[in-house]
Amino acid sequence: MKKLLRKIIAFRNRILRRLFVLFRSKISGTRVKLGTRVVFNQKTIITGKGTVRIGNNVSIGYKLGGNFYKGISEIQPRYRDSVIEIGDNVAFNNNIFICSANTIRIGNNCLIGEGVNIFDFEAHGTLPQERRNLGAVKQVIIGDNVWIGSKVIILKGAVVGDNSIIAAGSVVLGKEYPPNVIIGGNPAKVIKEITSSDK
């Protein structure tokens, strides 16, 4: 009986979090399209003036993933033309922050670790007289079946190929990374190819 009650409470909480996400995004003017079976396990906020499209079977937050109770996940298409697209079967850990001034696309079947940050722009201009203005902007593309470790930062212009792995704590700069490789470091570089002997 207690087990059933816990399941009912968990289901109710998921429904309430989903409604909260949709209500808050509507107030902020964000256009949100959710696929089927999108689950917000952790408190999640979607704000901004742009568009968010989330595919089917996507989960945000994981109770056993660390820092579940200490934060929130945030998805922010900041400007009217900003777009954040998340494919099908994507699993996010806790406390993610995805912020777009242009376009961020995350492919299908991706695994994304705790505390990951993704930006497709520089928040401030490089030159001293431009420091209060928006800096350079360039889209971010993450391929299918990419595993992104915890505390990774992905910056504008990064293109990550299918099936690749980004090691925890890496800073991924605006360049193209091939499919089927392990990427790591600050700045991130290709460490090795993934082969069938990697077990």
PyMOL commands that set and color helices and strands:
alter all, ss='L'
color gray80, all
select helices_A, chain A and resi 2-28+128-130
alter helices_A, ss='H'
color red, helices_A
select strands_A, chain A and resi 31-34+39-40+44-46+51-54+59-60+73-77+83-86+91-92+97-100+103-106+111-112+117-119+140-142+147-148+153-154+159-160+165-166+171-172+176-177+181-185+188-193
alter strands_A, ss='S'
color yellow, strands_A
deselect
rebuild
show_as cartoon
